[in-house]
Amino acid sequence: MYDLEVKMRGRQSNELSVRTYNIVIGLILLWGVLINIIMCVCCTEIFMQWNPVAIIIGYFVVAIAGIYLSESSNALVSFIGYNMVVIPIGVVLSIALVDYDQISIMNALVTTVAITLLMILLGSIFPQIFFSMGRVLFVCLTGVVICEIIFLLIGFSTPSIWDWIVALIFCGYIGYDWAEAQTKPRTLDNAVDSVVALYLDIVNLFIRLLSASDDD
């Protein structure tokens, strides 16, 4: 009984306060966004000269390795893994955003920030609603991935309504992943682990909003 109490006290002493835990998540998210912005502003011309096939292969290899490392129980290793996800996405964004004007990019960015904050608020107030949506969101996202692979193979161009639907799915995922982050022990490692999923949700939301607005 004494040993159990010691372990529980040790676990609690390693945990952050709710406020600190959420601030850490926010700061790590902001780090990823700032890295992407710097890459888009300063490195686009460099990335444009790279071989497209090498970029695609490198993107998947580095990002998948990063996701794997981010599951580590060590906060530093998880943070390295997070950056391995952020950097290849920054390369792809730098190239993709060349086709859009600055007004469209800023509108999509502001809208993404507003929606993210709203979903985080809703995920904090109504976590059970988002948890109940977990399976539906997973099935919908799986269906989207399968459909888009088929569309790519047959050369079908999706209408803007498709991007709005996918954006809606990622809105749900932001609320879900935030609510899930709040159920974990409030350790530094769990904060980093939670950011990886949130970052991917937010980036995908931004891309879909940008694509949808461009099609309108």
Salt bridges, closest charged atoms under 4 A:
GLU15 OE2 - ARG11 NE 3.69
GLU148 OE1 - ARG208 NH2 2.80
ASP163 OD1 - ARG208 NH1 2.99
